[in-house]
């Protein structure tokens, strides 16, 4: 009798930045990817937002997280937060303190 090997399904994983944590147990993660322009061969940034499950509400806006594909948890939520890679990553232009006179 041959031994049955149980396979773990291959699931997609992305790294992104949390852009919203206003929902309960849910965060919105913005994932960036680079694509090459077919004619000019220049790399262009493309973004997509995913809703991910965060059961302990540990993620905050600006955190860099690893998300993984999972079964549908709600109408739009099909991802879960695996771990927080960095806390509060700065996005865009940094704020410069204004001197008051």
TORSE-342732 format. One record per residue (C-alpha): residue in three letters; x, y, z. Coordinates in steps of 0.02 Angstrom, whole numbers, plus 32768, in hexadecimal, padded with zeros to 4 digits. Layout:
alaXYZ ...
This chain:
unk800080008000 unk804780A77FCB unk805481358045 unk7FE581CB8021 unk80428271801C unk7FD883058050 unk8003839E7FE9 unk7FF8844D802D unk7FA684BF7FAD unk801685437F61 unk7FD085ED7F91 unk7FFE86977F4C unk805E870A7FC1 unk807B87C47FB0 unk80D4884B8014 unk807A88F18025 unk805989888091 unk7FBD899D80FC unk7F5D8A3680BE unk7EC28A23812B unk7E9D89CF81D2 unk7DF48A1E81F5 unk7D91897B81EA unk7D8588F98274 unk7DFB88648255 unk7E1A88A181A2 unk7EA489088153 unk7EB9894D80A3 unk7F658924805B unk7FB1897D7FC4 unk8022890B7F5E unk809E89547EE2 unk80E188F77E4A unk815089267DB8 unk811F89027D04 unk818689217C69 unk813B89907BE3 unk812989267B45 unk816A89AC7ACE unk81E08A1A7B32 unk822389937BA9 unk82198A087C3D unk81DC89C47CE3 unk81398A0D7D24 unk80F189FC7DD4 unk804289B47DE2 unk7FDF89AB7E83 unk7F4F89407EC0 unk7EF189427F65 unk7EBE88A37FC1 unk7E53888E805D unk7EA9881A80D9 unk7E7287C5817A unk7ECB88018218 unk7E7A87A182A9 unk7ED687FA8338 unk7ECB88AA82EB unk7F8988B982FC unk7FAA890F8255 unk7FAD89CC824E unk7FAF8A4481BC unk805D8A4B816F unk8094899B81A3 unk80EB892C8122 unk809588818125 unk809A87D780D1 unk7FEE879C8096 unk7FBA86F08058 unk7F2886B47FEF unk7EA08657804E unk7DEB861F803E unk7D6686A7802C unk7D4786F280D8 unk7CC98775809E unk7C8B87C67FFE unk7D32881B7FDA unk7DAC87CC8057 unk7E15873C8010 unk7EBF875C8061 unk7F08874D8111 unk7F9987A48165 unk802687268182 unk809D879B81DE unk80CE885081F5 unk8178886D81A3 unk8195892381D6 unk8139899A8248 unk80FA8A418204 unk81558A53815D unk81558B098122 unk80F58B278080 unk81138BB58008 unk815B8C5B8041 unk81998C6680F3 unk81508CEF815F unk81C88D7D8184 unk81AD8DD4822B unk817B8E8B8217 unk81D58F0A8284 unk81618F8382DC unk819C903682F5 
